[in-house]
């Protein structure tokens, strides 16, 4: 029903969101005079949830009919629990100043209550002259003990991964065409990447503006060198084999993506977790419970990071014709955010055409289950990558932070989809350089295409020894694997035997072919890039 869809509370209003954001930004710019003491967005549960979390254990009295509403006939429950979008609740010290800022930005505002000290939540309804809510806040915040639920579990027994008859050259070509790896220019260029003027790093990097950036960086202000970095991580294909490993790897990927910025250390990072699951399937719910416990109760405390915010989408399935059913695998999308001390020290993936060495930091065990390689050849099974040693990961992160702060790195790129072969290819394309590298491993396919956590560093020759000393002192495993080339040749060896040899022009052509085809379908084919 098109009319019903238009009236849905989930229909976003970008203009109203912008007005809200301008008011919040104006308050923040006042620094010590900021009238906002606390802020909470109105989401699930509406005001019933947001107001309770805003006031905490203090208690408050709210006037229900002071809440803006287009329909005065709405019941108290409808007003109190409505989840309409683009709304915030704020606790403020200076009502007049906030009202003036809202008037300036043409942002609707209503003052709906006052904080008390009696520990009770009271909601008055002037229309019915009643109190729909009058309860201790403690009851709402602590509530009854959660209900127990028995969930069926079966131990994961991945089948062996058969990669016989696969050549390295064919594998590299297929992976370059794989949507998770291929060029995203068709998607990136349809939006304004510099609106507002405070964007320091967007998706494009290097002299040829190739969309391979690890993270986004925005400036605090027009005259500042401080800023905020944001990066994301997700590994849903791994969840088909091992849900807990998939969740841990999503956290690891978000952190390796943000590591190339000057944030000081891993404890500066805050995570947002977006969990997605088909909750009608009890086996999937069991996997969700295990994955949440693995990340929130074990991994993040050991890493020293927290997850203060998040979201869930628990209806990830579709049914059609009453009999066909398709569900999405359990998915965790992690967003990492951290304040940046100096945005000028941010290290990007593009190789620089100077005498230098390429250093591979490998935190994994060469596992290929769920990888892009396995997917492009439709080979299920195998052991999946995992974040096995949180303490070793922290040492890696802190080592990179030390090197970034000292300006010791020319380029940095994490290993992710497609393995180190794709990592090096993206660095080469972004910098317009060739690459010559020699990897080691019993299995050439694993050495080239495993997607374990790690990173490739470009280090100037005159700084190589100090950089390697930092890695040794921190206990970070590494290997010097090669150098950039000026002749555009892209060659990867494994144990001295050439596995892939081409040039970066051909790599770029293959890598960008999917983006070109997508743009031809969406835009005028005659002008598609």
Secondary structure, DSSP 8 states (H G I E B T S, - for coil): -HHHHHT-TT---HHHHHHHHHHHHHHHHTGGG--EEEEEE--TTTHHHHHHHHHTTS-EEEEGGGS--S-TT--HHHHHH---SS-EEEEES-HHHHHHHHHHHT------EEE-SSSEEEEEETTTTEEEEEEEHHHHHH-S-------------------TT--HHHHHHHHHHSTTTS--HHHHTTS-SSTTS-EEE-SEETTTTEE--S-EEEESSTT-S-EEEEEEEE-HHHHTT-HHHHHHHHHHHHHHHHTTS--SSGGG-EEEEEEE-BTTSHHHHHHHHHHHIIIIIIIHHHHT-EEEEEEEE-B-EEEETTTEEEE---EEEEEEEEEES-GGG---S---SSSEEEEEEE-S----BT-HHHHHTT---S-B-----HHHHHHHHHHHHHHHHTT--SEEEE--TTHHHHHHHHHHHHHT-EEEEEE--SSHHHHHH---SEEEEEEEGGGHHHHHHHHHHHT--EEEEEEEESS-EEEEEETTEEEEEEEHHHHHHHHHHHHHHHHHHHS-GGG--
